[in-house]
Amino acid sequence: MNSLTYKEYIGSVSFAAEDEIFYGKIEHINDLITFESDNAHGLKRAFEEAVEDYIAFCSAKGITPNKPFKGSFNVRLNPLLHKLAYQKAIEKGITLNKFIENTLEKALIE
């Protein structure tokens, strides 16, 4: 997998052959934070420093840093599938949100 993880942040990993440099950016946030190094070990260190610098910058400015995943997202479904999921949730006595969370958990974790 071509990614790095540090403090819940995910960094992409790429290599520019012409420039012989490794580079990446923090993924899944609204801010553009990049990092680079001339070797793979240094790229990991540069990524971690970029995360730390980003968190420190936000703290100094009194703003909340973006988090890669906040726990909510919109999903567009076929109307029939939406109806069936809602009906199944009602049968189970849970919310549609909880039904979808349980279904995803079963598909991805179990």
C-alpha positions as CSV (number, residue, x, y, z in Angstrom):
1,M,0.0,0.0,0.0
2,N,1.5,3.3,-1.0
3,S,0.5,5.4,2.0
4,L,1.8,6.5,5.4
5,T,-0.3,6.8,8.6
6,Y,0.5,9.0,11.6
7,K,-1.9,10.4,14.2
8,E,-5.0,9.4,12.2
9,Y,-3.7,11.2,9.1
10,I,-3.0,9.4,5.9
11,G,-0.2,10.5,3.5
12,S,0.1,9.5,-0.1
13,V,3.5,8.2,-1.4
14,S,4.7,9.0,-4.9
15,F,8.0,8.9,-6.7
16,A,9.2,11.3,-9.4
17,A,11.7,9.4,-11.4
18,E,12.9,12.4,-13.4
19,D,13.7,14.4,-10.2
20,E,14.6,11.3,-8.2
21,I,12.4,12.5,-5.3
22,F,9.7,10.9,-3.1
23,Y,6.8,13.2,-2.4
24,G,3.2,13.1,-1.0
25,K,0.4,15.0,0.6
26,I,-1.9,14.5,3.5
27,E,-5.0,12.9,2.1
28,H,-8.7,13.3,3.0
29,I,-8.5,16.8,4.4
30,N,-9.5,20.2,2.9
31,D,-6.1,21.8,3.5
32,L,-3.2,21.1,1.1
33,I,-0.2,19.9,3.1
34,T,2.7,18.4,1.1
35,F,6.0,16.8,2.0
36,E,9.0,15.4,0.2
37,S,12.4,13.7,0.6
38,D,15.2,12.2,-1.5
39,N,14.7,8.8,0.2
40,A,12.0,6.6,1.5
41,H,13.1,6.8,5.2
42,G,13.2,10.5,5.0
43,L,9.7,10.7,3.4
44,K,8.2,9.0,6.5
45,R,10.0,11.5,8.7
46,A,8.9,14.4,6.5
47,F,5.3,13.2,6.6
48,E,5.3,13.0,10.4
49,E,6.9,16.5,10.6
50,A,4.2,17.8,8.2
51,V,1.4,16.5,10.4
52,E,3.0,17.9,13.5
53,D,3.6,21.3,11.8
54,Y,0.0,21.3,10.6
55,I,-1.4,20.6,14.1
56,A,0.9,23.3,15.6
57,F,-0.1,25.8,12.9
58,C,-3.8,25.2,13.6
59,S,-3.2,25.5,17.3
60,A,-1.3,28.8,16.9
61,K,-4.1,30.2,14.7
62,G,-6.8,28.9,17.1
63,I,-8.5,26.8,14.5
64,T,-9.4,23.1,14.6
65,P,-7.3,20.9,12.3
66,N,-9.2,19.0,9.6
67,K,-9.5,15.3,10.5
68,P,-9.4,12.7,7.7
69,F,-12.6,11.0,8.6
70,K,-15.2,12.6,10.9
71,G,-17.6,9.7,11.0
72,S,-20.3,11.0,8.6
73,F,-20.9,10.9,4.9
74,N,-23.7,11.1,2.4
75,V,-24.7,8.1,0.4
76,R,-26.9,8.1,-2.6
77,L,-29.0,4.9,-3.1
78,N,-31.4,3.5,-5.6
79,P,-34.8,4.5,-4.1
80,L,-35.9,0.8,-3.8
81,L,-32.7,-0.1,-2.0
82,H,-33.3,2.9,0.4
83,K,-36.8,1.7,1.0
84,L,-35.8,-1.9,1.7
85,A,-33.0,-0.8,4.1
86,Y,-35.4,1.4,6.0
87,Q,-38.0,-1.4,6.2
88,K,-35.3,-3.8,7.5
89,A,-34.2,-1.2,10.1
90,I,-37.8,-0.9,11.3
91,E,-38.1,-4.7,11.5
92,K,-35.0,-4.8,13.7
93,G,-36.1,-1.9,15.8
94,I,-33.2,0.3,15.0
95,T,-32.5,3.5,13.0
96,L,-31.6,3.4,9.4
97,N,-28.3,4.9,10.3
98,K,-27.6,2.1,12.8
99,F,-28.7,-0.5,10.3
100,I,-26.3,0.8,7.7
101,E,-23.5,1.0,10.3
102,N,-24.1,-2.6,11.4
103,T,-24.2,-3.8,7.8
104,L,-20.9,-2.0,6.9
105,E,-19.3,-3.4,10.0
106,K,-20.3,-6.9,9.1
107,A,-19.0,-6.5,5.5
108,L,-15.7,-4.8,6.4
109,I,-14.7,-6.2,9.8
110,E,-16.2,-9.6,10.5
